[in-house]
């Protein structure tokens, strides 16, 4: 195998094997998340007890969800007002910041968090009601 081909092959394999990182800047996101911290917490504060803690969540999914609040596809008075002020870069940075945090040690008993799906943060009783079960 030619040296250049070998180098390109190794580089391609390394890129495929590397873990996916968020597009945003977690350091900048920490500064931009000042408004988010009151409800969703940070590395030293758990946030208000009845909201979903975002620490350790997938940044791409947080970005998609936040953009749905920004566009009005998901309606929530506080989140719509908070998200409308954010730029695309702000959302990516804040999502990267929350992904960089570990999962919270203690979460609210009101939320059953199974993963980063579309229903995370909705109490199981409410999910049953919404789904008509």
N, C-alpha and C positions, 0 to 999 in steps of 0.2 A: 504494500500500500504506500502510495506517495505521501511524504510528510505533510503536505498541505491538506490532502484529503483526510489524513488521520487527525489533524488538528481540528478541521471543520466537523468531522464526525464526533469527536470528543466534546467539542463545544455544543453541538446540537443535543447530544445526550445529556450533558450537564444542564442545559436549559430546560429540557423536558423533566428531569429529575428534581429540579429545584422547586421548593414549595412556592405556592402562589402568594404574592404579597399585594396588599391594597395599592391602588394607584395613587392615593393621597399621601400626604406628609403627616405622620402622627405627631411630630413635635409642634407643627403649626396647628394641627387639629386640637391639641390640648389647650392652646390659647383661644381658639375660636369656639370651643365647647363650653365657654363660661355660662351661657344661657341654658345649655342642655343639662349641666351638672346638677342644678337644683332639683330636677325631677328624676333624672336617669343615673345620677351618681358619677363617681370617678374612682381613682385608685385609693382614695382615703375616705370617701363618703359614699354611703349606700344609696343616697337619693331619697325622695319621698316614698314612703312605704307602699303606696298603692300603684306606683308606675313600674313599668318594666325596666330592669337594670340592663344596660347595654354592654357592659364589660365582657370582652371575649367573644362577642358576636361577629359573624362574618361581615366584613366591610362592604363587599359587593351587594349583599342583600340589604344591609342598612342603607346603602346609597339608593338602591331601587325604591325601598319603602319610603325614605325621606323625600325622594323626588315625587312620589305619589301624593304625599302631603302637600308639597309645593304646588303641584298642578291642580290640586283639588279632587283627584281621583279617590282619595280617602279623606273623609271629612272628620275632623276633630278640631274643635275651636282653638285650643292652645297650640297644638302641633301645626295647624295651618298658619296661624299667626307667626309662630317662631320660624317655621321653615321658609316662608315666603321671602324673608329677608336674606336668605343664604344664596350664594352663588353656587354654580356647579363645583368649583374648586373647593369652596368651604365645605360642602357636603362630603366630598371625597376625603378631605383632610380630617374632618370630624369622625367619619366612619373608620378611617385608618387608626385614629387615636383610640376609639372604643375597641377595635379589634386587638390593639396592642395590649390592652388591659386583660388580666386574667378574669375568668368567670368569678362572680362574686361568691364569697363563702356562704353568705346568708341571703336568701331571697324572700320576697313577700309570700305568705301562705295563700294570697289571693290569686297567684299566678302559677300555672302548671307549665313550666317551660320544658318542652321535649326537644326542641331544636329550633333552627331558624326557618320555620315554615310560615305560611301566610297567616296562620291563626295564633302565632305565639303571642303571649300576653293577654289572651282572652281567657277568662276563667272557664273551666270545663262546663259548668252549669250554663253559662251564656252560649258556649259553642253548641251545646245540645239544643238550646232554645232556637238559635239561629238556624241550625240544620233541620229543625222540626222533629227532633227525636224526643 
